[in-house]
């Protein structure tokens, strides 16, 4: 998120939904961005279910394997 307020709102929504949410910031050539991540999850199925829950909250979700 480019705007800290938007990141804060997303974080609060995810936290209220009971998801394991984490945030950090990164510096880019265009400025500071806030990254919001959810997880980790034990299984791919758990991650996909969380992604569906996130999308139901009106937020974009991408499942990534680390």
PDB file of N, CA, C and O in Angstrom:
ATOM      1  N   UNK A   1       0.837  -1.172   0.000  1.00  0.00           N
ATOM      2  CA  UNK A   1       0.000   0.000   0.000  1.00  0.00           C
ATOM      3  C   UNK A   1       0.885   1.239   0.000  1.00  0.00           C
ATOM      4  O   UNK A   1       1.862   1.305   0.747  1.00  0.00           O
ATOM      5  N   UNK A   2       0.556   2.202  -0.817  1.00  0.00           N
ATOM      6  CA  UNK A   2       1.311   3.451  -0.860  1.00  0.00           C
ATOM      7  C   UNK A   2       0.878   4.393   0.268  1.00  0.00           C
ATOM      8  O   UNK A   2       1.672   5.200   0.750  1.00  0.00           O
ATOM      9  N   UNK A   3      -0.377   4.284   0.679  1.00  0.00           N
ATOM     10  CA  UNK A   3      -0.885   5.143   1.752  1.00  0.00           C
ATOM     11  C   UNK A   3      -0.978   4.345   3.044  1.00  0.00           C
ATOM     12  O   UNK A   3      -1.609   3.289   3.093  1.00  0.00           O
ATOM     13  N   UNK A   4      -0.340   4.863   4.087  1.00  0.00           N
ATOM     14  CA  UNK A   4      -0.302   4.174   5.376  1.00  0.00           C
ATOM     15  C   UNK A   4      -1.706   3.947   5.936  1.00  0.00           C
ATOM     16  O   UNK A   4      -1.963   2.917   6.559  1.00  0.00           O
ATOM     17  N   UNK A   5      -2.611   4.894   5.722  1.00  0.00           N
ATOM     18  CA  UNK A   5      -3.987   4.747   6.208  1.00  0.00           C
ATOM     19  C   UNK A   5      -4.662   3.524   5.592  1.00  0.00           C
ATOM     20  O   UNK A   5      -5.376   2.801   6.286  1.00  0.00           O
ATOM     21  N   UNK A   6      -4.448   3.286   4.312  1.00  0.00           N
ATOM     22  CA  UNK A   6      -5.035   2.125   3.646  1.00  0.00           C
ATOM     23  C   UNK A   6      -4.452   0.829   4.195  1.00  0.00           C
ATOM     24  O   UNK A   6      -5.176  -0.149   4.382  1.00  0.00           O
ATOM     25  N   UNK A   7      -3.162   0.817   4.451  1.00  0.00           N
ATOM     26  CA  UNK A   7      -2.522  -0.357   5.030  1.00  0.00           C
ATOM     27  C   UNK A   7      -3.078  -0.630   6.422  1.00  0.00           C
ATOM     28  O   UNK A   7      -3.348  -1.779   6.772  1.00  0.00           O
ATOM     29  N   UNK A   8      -3.248   0.413   7.208  1.00  0.00           N
ATOM     30  CA  UNK A   8      -3.791   0.261   8.560  1.00  0.00           C
ATOM     31  C   UNK A   8      -5.205  -0.304   8.528  1.00  0.00           C
ATOM     32  O   UNK A   8      -5.552  -1.160   9.342  1.00  0.00           O
ATOM     33  N   UNK A   9      -6.014   0.166   7.599  1.00  0.00           N
ATOM     34  CA  UNK A   9      -7.391  -0.342   7.482  1.00  0.00           C
ATOM     35  C   UNK A   9      -7.401  -1.817   7.071  1.00  0.00           C
ATOM     36  O   UNK A   9      -8.161  -2.612   7.623  1.00  0.00           O
ATOM     37  N   UNK A  10      -6.567  -2.174   6.115  1.00  0.00           N
ATOM     38  CA  UNK A  10      -6.493  -3.565   5.673  1.00  0.00           C
ATOM     39  C   UNK A  10      -6.014  -4.460   6.816  1.00  0.00           C
ATOM     40  O   UNK A  10      -6.569  -5.536   7.041  1.00  0.00           O
ATOM     41  N   UNK A  11      -5.001  -4.021   7.524  1.00  0.00           N
ATOM     42  CA  UNK A  11      -4.463  -4.787   8.654  1.00  0.00           C
ATOM     43  C   UNK A  11      -5.560  -5.020   9.690  1.00  0.00           C
ATOM     44  O   UNK A  11      -5.728  -6.136  10.181  1.00  0.00           O
ATOM     45  N   UNK A  12      -6.297  -3.980  10.017  1.00  0.00           N
ATOM     46  CA  UNK A  12      -7.362  -4.091  11.019  1.00  0.00           C
ATOM     47  C   UNK A  12      -8.456  -5.058  10.563  1.00  0.00           C
ATOM     48  O   UNK A  12      -8.953  -5.847  11.367  1.00  0.00           O
ATOM     49  N   UNK A  13      -8.833  -5.008   9.296  1.00  0.00           N
ATOM     50  CA  UNK A  13      -9.850  -5.936   8.758  1.00  0.00           C
ATOM     51  C   UNK A  13      -9.376  -7.381   8.885  1.00  0.00           C
ATOM     52  O   UNK A  13     -10.130  -8.249   9.326  1.00  0.00           O
ATOM     53  N   UNK A  14      -8.139  -7.633   8.502  1.00  0.00           N
ATOM     54  CA  UNK A  14      -7.589  -8.981   8.532  1.00  0.00           C
ATOM     55  C   UNK A  14      -7.449  -9.495   9.965  1.00  0.00           C
ATOM     56  O   UNK A  14      -7.743 -10.656  10.250  1.00  0.00           O
ATOM     57  N   UNK A  15      -7.009  -8.640  10.836  1.00  0.00           N
ATOM     58  CA  UNK A  15      -6.857  -9.008  12.243  1.00  0.00           C
ATOM     59  C   UNK A  15      -8.220  -9.306  12.865  1.00  0.00           C
ATOM     60  O   UNK A  15      -8.362 -10.273  13.614  1.00  0.00           O
ATOM     61  N   UNK A  16      -9.218  -8.481  12.559  1.00  0.00           N
ATOM     62  CA  UNK A  16     -10.575  -8.690  13.083  1.00  0.00           C
ATOM     63  C   UNK A  16     -11.177  -9.994  12.571  1.00  0.00           C
ATOM     64  O   UNK A  16     -12.019 -10.598  13.235  1.00  0.00           O
ATOM     65  N   UNK A  17     -10.741 -10.427  11.386  1.00  0.00           N
ATOM     66  CA  UNK A  17     -11.230 -11.676  10.800  1.00  0.00           C
ATOM     67  C   UNK A  17     -10.520 -12.894  11.398  1.00  0.00           C
ATOM     68  O   UNK A  17     -10.820 -14.032  11.038  1.00  0.00           O
ATOM     69  N   UNK A  18      -9.583 -12.651  12.308  1.00  0.00           N
ATOM     70  CA  UNK A  18      -8.891 -13.745  12.977  1.00  0.00           C
ATOM     71  C   UNK A  18      -7.742 -14.349  12.194  1.00  0.00           C
ATOM     72  O   UNK A  18      -7.304 -15.461  12.488  1.00  0.00           O
ATOM     73  N   UNK A  19      -7.254 -13.630  11.203  1.00  0.00           N
ATOM     74  CA  UNK A  19      -6.150 -14.129  10.389  1.00  0.00           C
ATOM     75  C   UNK A  19      -4.801 -13.725  10.984  1.00  0.00           C
ATOM     76  O   UNK A  19      -4.688 -12.659  11.589  1.00  0.00           O
ATOM     77  N   UNK A  20      -3.775 -14.571  10.819  1.00  0.00           N
ATOM     78  CA  UNK A  20      -2.438 -14.230  11.314  1.00  0.00           C
ATOM     79  C   UNK A  20      -1.773 -13.208  10.384  1.00  0.00           C
ATOM     80  O   UNK A  20      -1.174 -13.580   9.375  1.00  0.00           O
ATOM     81  N   UNK A  21      -1.879 -11.944  10.723  1.00  0.00           N
ATOM     82  CA  UNK A  21      -1.453 -10.866   9.832  1.00  0.00           C
ATOM     83  C   UNK A  21      -0.150 -10.233  10.320  1.00  0.00           C
ATOM     84  O   UNK A  21       0.089 -10.107  11.521  1.00  0.00           O
ATOM     85  N   UNK A  22       0.682  -9.840   9.361  1.00  0.00           N
ATOM     86  CA  UNK A  22       1.978  -9.217   9.639  1.00  0.00           C
ATOM     87  C   UNK A  22       2.162  -8.055   8.661  1.00  0.00           C
ATOM     88  O   UNK A  22       1.642  -8.081   7.545  1.00  0.00           O
ATOM     89  N   UNK A  23       2.902  -7.046   9.091  1.00  0.00           N
ATOM     90  CA  UNK A  23       3.169  -5.928   8.184  1.00  0.00           C
ATOM     91  C   UNK A  23       4.615  -5.491   8.298  1.00  0.00           C
ATOM     92  O   UNK A  23       5.269  -5.690   9.322  1.00  0.00           O
ATOM     93  N   UNK A  24       5.100  -4.889   7.220  1.00  0.00           N
ATOM     94  CA  UNK A  24       6.406  -4.253   7.221  1.00  0.00           C
ATOM     95  C   UNK A  24       6.430  -3.223   6.098  1.00  0.00           C
ATOM     96  O   UNK A  24       5.527  -3.179   5.263  1.00  0.00           O
ATOM     97  N   UNK A  25       7.449  -2.412   6.087  1.00  0.00           N
ATOM     98  CA  UNK A  25       7.569  -1.393   5.049  1.00  0.00           C
ATOM     99  C   UNK A  25       8.815  -1.666   4.214  1.00  0.00           C
ATOM    100  O   UNK A  25       9.791  -2.248   4.686  1.00  0.00           O
ATOM    101  N   UNK A  26       8.750  -1.229   2.965  1.00  0.00           N
ATOM    102  CA  UNK A  26       9.885  -1.338   2.058  1.00  0.00           C
ATOM    103  C   UNK A  26      10.078  -0.004   1.357  1.00  0.00           C
ATOM    104  O   UNK A  26       9.119   0.720   1.088  1.00  0.00           O
ATOM    105  N   UNK A  27      11.315   0.303   1.070  1.00  0.00           N
ATOM    106  CA  UNK A  27      11.652   1.511   0.329  1.00  0.00           C
ATOM    107  C   UNK A  27      11.751   1.174  -1.148  1.00  0.00           C
ATOM    108  O   UNK A  27      12.427   0.220  -1.530  1.00  0.00           O
ATOM    109  N   UNK A  28      11.082   1.952  -1.967  1.00  0.00           N
ATOM    110  CA  UNK A  28      11.144   1.772  -3.417  1.00  0.00           C
ATOM    111  C   UNK A  28      11.570   3.098  -4.041  1.00  0.00           C
ATOM    112  O   UNK A  28      11.588   4.120  -3.354  1.00  0.00           O
ATOM    113  N   UNK A  29      11.905   3.103  -5.306  1.00  0.00           N
ATOM    114  CA  UNK A  29      12.267   4.366  -5.962  1.00  0.00           C
ATOM    115  C   UNK A  29      11.136   5.404  -5.921  1.00  0.00           C
ATOM    116  O   UNK A  29      11.386   6.606  -6.016  1.00  0.00           O
ATOM    117  N   UNK A  30       9.901   4.932  -5.779  1.00  0.00           N
ATOM    118  CA  UNK A  30       8.766   5.867  -5.749  1.00  0.00           C
ATOM    119  C   UNK A  30       8.308   6.212  -4.351  1.00  0.00           C
ATOM    120  O   UNK A  30       7.365   6.986  -4.186  1.00  0.00           O
ATOM    121  N   UNK A  31       8.961   5.649  -3.328  1.00  0.00           N
ATOM    122  CA  UNK A  31       8.600   5.967  -1.946  1.00  0.00           C
ATOM    123  C   UNK A  31       8.452   4.719  -1.086  1.00  0.00           C
ATOM    124  O   UNK A  31       8.805   3.614  -1.498  1.00  0.00           O
ATOM    125  N   UNK A  32       7.930   4.917   0.105  1.00  0.00           N
ATOM    126  CA  UNK A  32       7.750   3.835   1.062  1.00  0.00           C
ATOM    127  C   UNK A  32       6.417   3.129   0.822  1.00  0.00           C
ATOM    128  O   UNK A  32       5.384   3.772   0.641  1.00  0.00           O
ATOM    129  N   UNK A  33       6.458   1.798   0.824  1.00  0.00           N
ATOM    130  CA  UNK A  33       5.243   1.005   0.687  1.00  0.00           C
ATOM    131  C   UNK A  33       5.063   0.152   1.931  1.00  0.00           C
ATOM    132  O   UNK A  33       6.040  -0.300   2.528  1.00  0.00           O
ATOM    133  N   UNK A  34       3.823  -0.064   2.319  1.00  0.00           N
ATOM    134  CA  UNK A  34       3.495  -0.964   3.423  1.00  0.00           C
ATOM    135  C   UNK A  34       3.044  -2.298   2.846  1.00  0.00           C
ATOM    136  O   UNK A  34       2.137  -2.355   2.014  1.00  0.00           O
ATOM    137  N   UNK A  35       3.686  -3.368   3.296  1.00  0.00           N
ATOM    138  CA  UNK A  35       3.321  -4.713   2.859  1.00  0.00           C
ATOM    139  C   UNK A  35       2.527  -5.387   3.970  1.00  0.00           C
ATOM    140  O   UNK A  35       2.932  -5.369   5.133  1.00  0.00           O
ATOM    141  N   UNK A  36       1.407  -5.975   3.608  1.00  0.00           N
ATOM    142  CA  UNK A  36       0.581  -6.704   4.558  1.00  0.00           C
ATOM    143  C   UNK A  36       0.566  -8.156   4.101  1.00  0.00           C
ATOM    144  O   UNK A  36       0.219  -8.451   2.957  1.00  0.00           O
ATOM    145  N   UNK A  37       0.939  -9.053   4.990  1.00  0.00           N
ATOM    146  CA  UNK A  37       0.973 -10.479   4.665  1.00  0.00           C
ATOM    147  C   UNK A  37       0.173 -11.249   5.699  1.00  0.00           C
ATOM    148  O   UNK A  37       0.068 -10.849   6.858  1.00  0.00           O
ATOM    149  N   UNK A  38      -0.387 -12.359   5.252  1.00  0.00           N
ATOM    150  CA  UNK A  38      -1.161 -13.227   6.127  1.00  0.00           C
ATOM    151  C   UNK A  38      -0.535 -14.608   6.068  1.00  0.00           C
ATOM    152  O   UNK A  38      -0.191 -15.092   4.990  1.00  0.00           O
ATOM    153  N   UNK A  39      -0.385 -15.244   7.227  1.00  0.00           N
ATOM    154  CA  UNK A  39       0.190 -16.576   7.282  1.00  0.00           C
ATOM    155  C   UNK A  39       1.298 -16.623   8.309  1.00  0.00           C
ATOM    156  O   UNK A  39       1.465 -15.674   9.075  1.00  0.00           O
ATOM    157  N   UNK A  40       2.039 -17.675   8.346  1.00  0.00           N
ATOM    158  CA  UNK A  40       2.054 -18.817   7.437  1.00  0.00           C
ATOM    159  C   UNK A  40       0.926 -19.805   7.749  1.00  0.00           C
ATOM    160  O   UNK A  40       0.299 -19.750   8.807  1.00  0.00           O
ATOM    161  N   UNK A  41       0.693 -20.695   6.806  1.00  0.00           N
ATOM    162  CA  UNK A  41      -0.312 -21.732   6.952  1.00  0.00           C
ATOM    163  C   UNK A  41       0.354 -23.090   6.794  1.00  0.00           C
ATOM    164  O   UNK A  41       1.350 -23.230   6.083  1.00  0.00           O
ATOM    165  N   UNK A  42      -0.206 -24.080   7.460  1.00  0.00           N
ATOM    166  CA  UNK A  42       0.390 -25.417   7.433  1.00  0.00           C
ATOM    167  C   UNK A  42       0.221 -26.111   6.089  1.00  0.00           C
ATOM    168  O   UNK A  42       1.090 -26.871   5.662  1.00  0.00           O
ATOM    169  N   UNK A  43      -0.903 -25.846   5.424  1.00  0.00           N
ATOM    170  CA  UNK A  43      -1.157 -26.532   4.155  1.00  0.00           C
ATOM    171  C   UNK A  43      -1.561 -25.527   3.078  1.00  0.00           C
ATOM    172  O   UNK A  43      -1.986 -24.410   3.372  1.00  0.00           O
ATOM    173  N   UNK A  44      -1.419 -25.946   1.848  1.00  0.00           N
ATOM    174  CA  UNK A  44      -1.846 -25.127   0.724  1.00  0.00           C
ATOM    175  C   UNK A  44      -3.358 -24.899   0.788  1.00  0.00           C
ATOM    176  O   UNK A  44      -3.845 -23.815   0.467  1.00  0.00           O
ATOM    177  N   UNK A  45      -4.083 -25.919   1.200  1.00  0.00           N
ATOM    178  CA  UNK A  45      -5.540 -25.793   1.339  1.00  0.00           C
ATOM    179  C   UNK A  45      -5.897 -24.716   2.352  1.00  0.00           C
ATOM    180  O   UNK A  45      -6.811 -23.928   2.111  1.00  0.00           O
ATOM    181  N   UNK A  46      -5.196 -24.663   3.481  1.00  0.00           N
ATOM    182  CA  UNK A  46      -5.436 -23.620   4.489  1.00  0.00           C
ATOM    183  C   UNK A  46      -5.178 -22.237   3.900  1.00  0.00           C
ATOM    184  O   UNK A  46      -5.934 -21.299   4.152  1.00  0.00           O
ATOM    185  N   UNK A  47      -4.112 -22.115   3.120  1.00  0.00           N
ATOM    186  CA  UNK A  47      -3.774 -20.834   2.501  1.00  0.00           C
ATOM    187  C   UNK A  47      -4.849 -20.419   1.501  1.00  0.00           C
ATOM    188  O   UNK A  47      -5.222 -19.247   1.441  1.00  0.00           O
ATOM    189  N   UNK A  48      -5.342 -21.363   0.725  1.00  0.00           N
ATOM    190  CA  UNK A  48      -6.392 -21.045  -0.254  1.00  0.00           C
ATOM    191  C   UNK A  48      -7.692 -20.632   0.436  1.00  0.00           C
ATOM    192  O   UNK A  48      -8.390 -19.735  -0.038  1.00  0.00           O
ATOM    193  N   UNK A  49      -8.016 -21.278   1.549  1.00  0.00           N
ATOM    194  CA  UNK A  49      -9.211 -20.897   2.302  1.00  0.00           C
ATOM    195  C   UNK A  49      -9.063 -19.489   2.872  1.00  0.00           C
ATOM    196  O   UNK A  49     -10.015 -18.708   2.869  1.00  0.00           O
ATOM    197  N   UNK A  50      -7.877 -19.174   3.355  1.00  0.00           N
ATOM    198  CA  UNK A  50      -7.623 -17.834   3.873  1.00  0.00           C
ATOM    199  C   UNK A  50      -7.748 -16.803   2.750  1.00  0.00           C
ATOM    200  O   UNK A  50      -8.296 -15.722   2.960  1.00  0.00           O
ATOM    201  N   UNK A  51      -7.242 -17.134   1.564  1.00  0.00           N
ATOM    202  CA  UNK A  51      -7.336 -16.221   0.419  1.00  0.00           C
ATOM    203  C   UNK A  51      -8.793 -15.935   0.078  1.00  0.00           C
ATOM    204  O   UNK A  51      -9.142 -14.797  -0.235  1.00  0.00           O
ATOM    205  N   UNK A  52      -9.638 -16.945   0.134  1.00  0.00           N
ATOM    206  CA  UNK A  52     -11.069 -16.737  -0.125  1.00  0.00           C
ATOM    207  C   UNK A  52     -11.680 -15.818   0.926  1.00  0.00           C
ATOM    208  O   UNK A  52     -12.496 -14.954   0.602  1.00  0.00           O
ATOM    209  N   UNK A  53     -11.289 -16.005   2.175  1.00  0.00           N
ATOM    210  CA  UNK A  53     -11.789 -15.167   3.269  1.00  0.00           C
ATOM    211  C   UNK A  53     -11.343 -13.712   3.069  1.00  0.00           C
ATOM    212  O   UNK A  53     -12.115 -12.778   3.286  1.00  0.00           O
ATOM    213  N   UNK A  54     -10.092 -13.542   2.653  1.00  0.00           N
ATOM    214  CA  UNK A  54      -9.547 -12.202   2.416  1.00  0.00           C
ATOM    215  C   UNK A  54     -10.301 -11.512   1.275  1.00  0.00           C
ATOM    216  O   UNK A  54     -10.661 -10.340   1.377  1.00  0.00           O
ATOM    217  N   UNK A  55     -10.531 -12.243   0.204  1.00  0.00           N
ATOM    218  CA  UNK A  55     -11.262 -11.669  -0.932  1.00  0.00           C
ATOM    219  C   UNK A  55     -12.696 -11.319  -0.551  1.00  0.00           C
ATOM    220  O   UNK A  55     -13.253 -10.346  -1.061  1.00  0.00           O
ATOM    221  N   UNK A  56     -13.298 -12.103   0.341  1.00  0.00           N
ATOM    222  CA  UNK A  56     -14.648 -11.805   0.827  1.00  0.00           C
ATOM    223  C   UNK A  56     -14.674 -10.510   1.640  1.00  0.00           C
ATOM    224  O   UNK A  56     -15.720  -9.873   1.767  1.00  0.00           O
ATOM    225  N   UNK A  57     -13.525 -10.126   2.187  1.00  0.00           N
ATOM    226  CA  UNK A  57     -13.402  -8.859   2.919  1.00  0.00           C
ATOM    227  C   UNK A  57     -13.197  -7.674   1.976  1.00  0.00           C
ATOM    228  O   UNK A  57     -13.126  -6.526   2.413  1.00  0.00           O
ATOM    229  N   UNK A  58     -13.104  -7.965   0.685  1.00  0.00           N
ATOM    230  CA  UNK A  58     -12.903  -6.911  -0.295  1.00  0.00           C
ATOM    231  C   UNK A  58     -11.450  -6.554  -0.536  1.00  0.00           C
ATOM    232  O   UNK A  58     -11.147  -5.485  -1.065  1.00  0.00           O
ATOM    233  N   UNK A  59     -10.554  -7.444  -0.150  1.00  0.00           N
ATOM    234  CA  UNK A  59      -9.121  -7.215  -0.335  1.00  0.00           C
ATOM    235  C   UNK A  59      -8.568  -8.226  -1.335  1.00  0.00           C
ATOM    236  O   UNK A  59      -9.066  -9.350  -1.408  1.00  0.00           O
ATOM    237  N   UNK A  60      -7.553  -7.850  -2.103  1.00  0.00           N
ATOM    238  CA  UNK A  60      -6.949  -8.807  -3.033  1.00  0.00           C
ATOM    239  C   UNK A  60      -6.106  -9.828  -2.268  1.00  0.00           C
ATOM    240  O   UNK A  60      -5.549  -9.516  -1.215  1.00  0.00           O
ATOM    241  N   UNK A  61      -6.016 -11.045  -2.800  1.00  0.00           N
ATOM    242  CA  UNK A  61      -5.224 -12.090  -2.154  1.00  0.00           C
ATOM    243  C   UNK A  61      -4.506 -12.917  -3.213  1.00  0.00           C
ATOM    244  O   UNK A  61      -5.066 -13.244  -4.259  1.00  0.00           O
ATOM    245  N   UNK A  62      -3.266 -13.242  -2.918  1.00  0.00           N
ATOM    246  CA  UNK A  62      -2.454 -14.104  -3.767  1.00  0.00           C
ATOM    247  C   UNK A  62      -1.803 -15.144  -2.861  1.00  0.00           C
ATOM    248  O   UNK A  62      -1.178 -14.792  -1.861  1.00  0.00           O
ATOM    249  N   UNK A  63      -1.944 -16.408  -3.203  1.00  0.00           N
ATOM    250  CA  UNK A  63      -1.300 -17.471  -2.427  1.00  0.00           C
ATOM    251  C   UNK A  63       0.107 -17.669  -2.982  1.00  0.00           C
ATOM    252  O   UNK A  63       0.305 -17.870  -4.180  1.00  0.00           O
ATOM    253  N   UNK A  64       1.080 -17.603  -2.069  1.00  0.00           N
ATOM    254  CA  UNK A  64       2.485 -17.760  -2.459  1.00  0.00           C
ATOM    255  C   UNK A  64       3.109 -18.858  -1.624  1.00  0.00           C
ATOM    256  O   UNK A  64       2.829 -18.981  -0.431  1.00  0.00           O
ATOM    257  N   UNK A  65       3.957 -19.654  -2.255  1.00  0.00           N
ATOM    258  CA  UNK A  65       4.677 -20.681  -1.535  1.00  0.00           C
ATOM    259  C   UNK A  65       6.087 -20.176  -1.259  1.00  0.00           C
ATOM    260  O   UNK A  65       6.762 -19.644  -2.141  1.00  0.00           O
ATOM    261  N   UNK A  66       6.511 -20.355  -0.020  1.00  0.00           N
ATOM    262  CA  UNK A  66       7.858 -19.926   0.349  1.00  0.00           C
ATOM    263  C   UNK A  66       8.779 -21.067   0.421  1.00  0.00           C
ATOM    264  O   UNK A  66       9.960 -20.889   0.719  1.00  0.00           O
TER     265      UNK A  66
END
